[in-house]
Amino acid sequence: MFWKKNGLIITENEDSYGATYFTSPVLEKNYFALNEIMDRIGKK
């Protein structure tokens, strides 16, 4: 999974059914930059 491999999401129970994923502190800190990039390449 791209997002997990690159440290953008985290989970404590990846192998269990119904695992819950959260944004990582890195993504939260840079969320504005990510949205700006996504807008420039035309993805939402």
Secondary structure, DSSP 8 states (H G I E B T S, - for coil): -HHHHTTSEE-S-TTSTT---EE-HHHHHTHHHHHHHHHHHT--
